[in-house]
Amino acid sequence: MLEPELERDMTWSEWLGPLFLLLLPAATLLVFFATARRGLAKAARNPDPLVVPIEKVIRQPGRLYLHTRAPGAPKPAVDSFPVPLVPLQVPPPPGAPPEQQWVLALKAPGGRHYVLDGALAWLDLTDEERSRVLNAARGY
């Protein structure tokens, strides 16, 4: 570099340019952590299946929001599904009202539960394990 270039003060664009270049990877990382299913991964490590009733379903373009409450839970949990995926519905337990819909969920260590999707796409299972879980859920 030339000596006059080294001695001149940096402009505002030279100060903020690197900062703006770091914002794009930071935003990508933020989106990754916001959409990751780390709670489901923790629940799948030590699976504790749970059948929970559906309290409310909210359909929006491209997304399905499901409100469910585990027995004894103070407030409902909300799970969302992209449109092609649906929750894994199971037959109601004995004594449950017939109009109530029930889904299969995994209980997480913190007390929250995560509703499984109908294809078990979010779980890393072999084809045999996947078919066994689906057959067991349908014959519950």
C-alpha positions in Angstrom: 0.0 0.0 0.0 1.0 3.5 -0.5 1.9 5.6 2.6 -0.9 8.2 2.0 -3.5 5.4 2.0 -2.2 4.1 5.3 -2.4 7.6 6.9 -5.9 8.5 5.9 -8.8 7.9 8.2 -11.2 5.1 7.4 -14.6 6.1 6.0 -17.9 5.0 7.5 -18.4 2.4 4.8 -15.0 0.9 5.6 -16.0 0.7 9.2 -19.5 -0.7 8.7 -18.8 -2.9 5.6 -17.3 -5.8 7.6 -20.1 -5.5 10.2 -22.7 -5.9 7.4 -20.8 -8.8 6.0 -21.0 -10.6 9.4 -24.8 -9.9 9.7 -25.7 -12.3 6.9 -24.1 -15.4 8.6 -25.4 -14.3 12.0 -29.0 -14.0 10.6 -28.7 -17.5 9.0 -27.5 -18.9 12.3 -30.4 -17.3 14.1 -32.9 -18.8 11.7 -31.3 -22.2 12.1 -31.6 -22.0 15.9 -35.1 -20.7 15.8 -36.3 -23.5 13.5 -34.3 -26.4 14.9 -36.1 -29.1 16.8 -33.6 -29.6 19.6 -36.3 -30.4 22.1 -37.6 -33.2 20.0 -34.1 -34.5 19.6 -33.7 -34.6 23.4 -37.1 -36.3 23.7 -36.1 -38.9 21.1 -32.9 -39.9 22.8 -34.9 -41.4 25.7 -38.4 -41.9 24.2 -41.3 -41.7 26.5 -44.4 -41.9 24.2 -47.6 -40.1 25.3 -51.1 -39.9 23.8 -52.4 -36.4 24.1 -55.8 -34.8 23.0 -55.9 -32.1 20.5 -57.4 -28.9 22.0 -57.2 -26.6 19.0 -56.1 -26.7 15.4 -55.2 -23.5 13.5 -54.8 -23.8 9.7 -52.8 -21.2 7.9 -51.5 -21.2 4.3 -48.6 -23.5 4.3 -48.7 -24.3 8.1 -50.8 -26.2 10.6 -50.6 -25.2 14.3 -51.7 -27.8 16.9 -52.5 -27.1 20.5 -52.3 -30.1 22.8 -52.1 -30.6 26.6 -50.5 -33.5 28.3 -52.3 -34.9 31.4 -51.5 -32.6 34.4 -49.8 -29.9 32.3 -50.7 -26.3 33.3 -50.8 -25.0 29.7 -51.0 -26.4 26.2 -48.0 -27.0 24.0 -48.1 -25.7 20.4 -46.5 -27.7 17.6 -46.5 -26.6 14.0 -46.4 -28.7 10.8 -45.7 -27.7 7.3 -48.7 -28.4 5.0 -47.7 -31.8 3.6 -47.1 -33.2 7.0 -49.9 -34.0 9.5 -49.8 -35.1 13.1 -49.7 -38.8 13.9 -53.3 -39.5 15.0 -54.0 -42.5 17.2 -57.3 -44.1 18.3 -58.7 -42.5 21.5 -58.0 -44.3 24.8 -60.8 -46.2 26.4 -63.3 -43.9 28.1 -62.4 -40.9 26.0 -65.1 -39.0 24.1 -65.4 -40.3 20.5 -65.4 -36.8 19.0 -62.0 -35.9 20.6 -58.9 -36.5 18.4 -55.7 -37.8 19.9 -52.1 -37.7 18.7 -48.9 -39.5 19.6 -46.2 -37.3 21.3 -42.9 -37.8 23.0 -42.4 -36.4 26.5 -39.2 -34.3 26.8 -37.2 -34.1 30.1 -38.4 -30.6 30.9 -42.1 -31.6 31.0 -43.0 -30.4 27.5 -44.1 -32.9 24.9 -43.6 -32.9 21.1 -46.3 -34.2 18.8 -44.9 -36.5 16.1 -45.7 -36.1 12.4 -47.7 -38.8 10.6 -44.7 -40.0 8.6 -42.2 -39.8 11.5 -40.0 -37.7 9.1 -38.4 -35.7 12.0 -37.0 -38.9 13.6 -34.0 -40.8 12.4 -35.4 -44.3 12.2 -34.8 -47.3 10.0 -37.7 -48.3 7.7 -38.4 -51.3 10.0 -38.5 -49.1 13.1 -40.7 -46.6 11.4 -43.2 -49.2 10.3 -43.3 -50.8 13.7 -44.0 -47.4 15.4 -46.7 -46.6 12.8 -48.4 -50.0 13.2 -48.3 -49.7 17.0 -49.7 -46.2 16.9 -52.6 -47.3 14.6 -53.4 -50.3 16.8 -53.0 -48.5 20.1 
